[in-house]
Amino acid sequence: MPAQYVAPSKFGLFRIVRHGRRWRSLLEGCELARHDDASAALAYLQASCPRARLPTTLADWRYLAEPPARLAQASVNDGDWLLAG
């Protein structure tokens, strides 16, 4: 799971997700745009969806950090323990 900011709304779940060096703005599973930083993604979402009443600062969004690399790798290989035996 990549690092992301999340805010619920009556229109659905808005997310600002880190994707490599860039950030994606999403509504539910639909990508709306790509941005150079999270602040630009927030400004885009606020301008394009004013009726959603999104939080005005990223500090007001829920931040979900990216798990450490070793945990992310372990989750990719979770099915392997079923084969060992």
C-alpha positions as CSV (number, residue, x, y, z in Angstrom):
1,M,0.0,0.0,0.0
2,P,1.5,3.3,-1.0
3,A,1.6,6.4,1.2
4,Q,-1.7,8.3,0.8
5,Y,-4.0,10.9,2.3
6,V,-7.7,10.0,2.6
7,A,-10.9,12.1,3.2
8,P,-14.4,10.7,3.1
9,S,-17.2,12.8,1.5
10,K,-20.8,12.3,0.5
11,F,-19.6,11.8,-3.1
12,G,-17.2,9.0,-2.1
13,L,-13.7,8.5,-0.8
14,F,-11.2,11.0,-2.0
15,R,-7.5,10.0,-1.9
16,I,-4.2,11.6,-2.7
17,V,-1.8,8.7,-3.4
18,R,2.0,8.8,-3.8
19,H,2.9,7.1,-7.1
20,G,6.7,7.1,-7.5
21,R,7.8,10.7,-7.5
22,R,4.3,12.0,-8.3
23,W,0.9,12.1,-6.6
24,R,-2.4,10.9,-8.0
25,S,-5.8,12.4,-7.0
26,L,-8.5,9.8,-6.9
27,L,-12.3,9.6,-6.3
28,E,-13.1,6.1,-5.2
29,G,-11.2,4.0,-7.8
30,C,-11.1,6.6,-10.5
31,E,-7.9,8.6,-11.1
32,L,-8.7,12.2,-11.8
33,A,-5.2,13.7,-12.4
34,R,-1.5,13.4,-11.6
35,H,0.5,16.1,-9.7
36,D,4.1,17.0,-8.7
37,D,3.2,17.3,-5.0
38,A,0.4,16.5,-2.6
39,S,-0.5,20.2,-2.2
40,A,-1.1,20.5,-5.9
41,A,-3.4,17.5,-5.8
42,L,-5.3,18.9,-2.8
43,A,-5.8,22.3,-4.7
44,Y,-7.0,20.4,-7.8
45,L,-9.5,18.3,-5.8
46,Q,-10.9,21.4,-4.0
47,A,-11.2,23.3,-7.3
48,S,-12.8,20.4,-9.2
49,C,-15.1,19.2,-6.5
50,P,-16.2,22.2,-4.4
51,R,-19.5,20.6,-3.3
52,A,-17.5,17.7,-1.6
53,R,-16.4,20.1,1.2
54,L,-13.0,18.5,1.5
55,P,-10.6,19.5,4.3
56,T,-8.7,22.6,3.4
57,T,-5.2,21.4,4.6
58,L,-3.4,18.1,4.2
59,A,-3.0,18.1,8.0
60,D,-6.8,17.6,8.3
61,W,-6.8,14.6,6.0
62,R,-6.1,11.1,7.3
63,Y,-2.5,10.1,6.4
64,L,-1.8,6.4,5.8
65,A,1.9,5.8,5.7
66,E,3.6,3.4,3.5
67,P,4.7,0.2,5.4
68,P,8.4,-0.5,5.8
69,A,9.9,-2.2,2.8
70,R,10.4,-5.6,4.6
71,L,6.7,-5.7,5.6
72,A,5.6,-4.7,2.1
73,Q,7.7,-7.6,0.7
74,A,6.3,-10.0,3.3
75,S,2.8,-9.2,2.2
76,V,3.7,-9.9,-1.4
77,N,4.9,-13.4,-0.4
78,D,2.0,-14.2,2.0
79,G,0.7,-17.0,-0.1
80,D,4.1,-18.8,-0.1
81,W,3.6,-20.3,3.4
82,L,0.7,-22.3,2.0
83,L,3.0,-24.0,-0.4
84,A,5.7,-24.8,2.2
85,G,5.0,-28.0,3.9
